[in-house]
């Protein structure tokens, strides 16, 4: 039988601590995720500091605060897209 519509059996024979795709260790995956997290956070904080310097150059007005808040809400998707590419 070709198992269409049937139950798919889990993979067997995987090495201890490995994943099916690429057979990478849990430690390698964890290290890669921490690197990506660090890159994303550093980029986000750098862009936030740059935007704060731009909009607050001559003091903070309510409009400046709203622009900065909108920037902080919108920029994570740009940063994630950049580092994911």
C-alpha positions, 0 to 999 in steps of 0.5 A: 500500500502506498500509505495515502491517507494513512498514518505516517510513521515517525522516523527511526534511526536518528542520532541522539540529540539530532533533528531529521533535517540536517541531522544537527545537534541540539547544541548547534541549533541553540548556538545558531538561534542565540547568534540570530537573536543577538544580531536582531536585538543589536540591530533593533537597538542600533536603529532605535538609537539612531531614530531617537537621535534623529527625531529628538535632535531639537528636543522631544515634542508629542509628535516626535514621541509618536513617530518614535513609538511608531518606529519602535512598533514597525521596525522589528519586522524589517530587522527580522526580514533583513536577518532572515534573508 
